[in-house]
Amino acid sequence: MIVNERETPEGLLVSVCDRELIGETFEEGEISLTVTEEFYGGQEADETAVAESLARATVANIVGRRAVGLAVAEGFVDEKNVLEVDGTHHAQLLWL
């Protein structure tokens, strides 16, 4: 998986995706999701590092079956809130 962390005025923004999805676009109905290098590009990370990053996040965008599956398994995302877009999974989280 690939993890990117950025500090913003609102807190830590974390993007996570399955490596093979960089550069891909997924479309279904009105929804279009492009996994850009600019937003999702970052460091290769194992499951432990991804979970640690998500634990520090204020906001996170997560794309891919593996990445979203980890977020669900670790309790960061409720499975009911996962979107499936053109065969891939997408989830967002926001800590208030």
C-alpha positions, 0 to 999 in steps of 0.5 A: 500500500501507499501512504501519503501524510500532509499537515493541513490547517485542519489537521493531518490528512492521510491518503492510502491506496493499493499501489496498483491503483495509482493512475487509475480512474473508476467510474460508476454512474455519477461517481468518478474517482481518479487515484492521482499520483499527486494526491495518493502518491507517497511511501510504500507501507506495510499494514502496521504503518498504514494503521499507525498513520490512520490512527494519527489522521484527522481526515483520511481518503482510502482507495482499494480493496486491500487498503479499505479492508485494513481500515475496516479490520482495524476499526477506522471505517464501518463496512456499511460506509464503504463505497464500491466504485467500478470494482474498487473500494473507497472510504473516507474518515473524519475525526471530529 
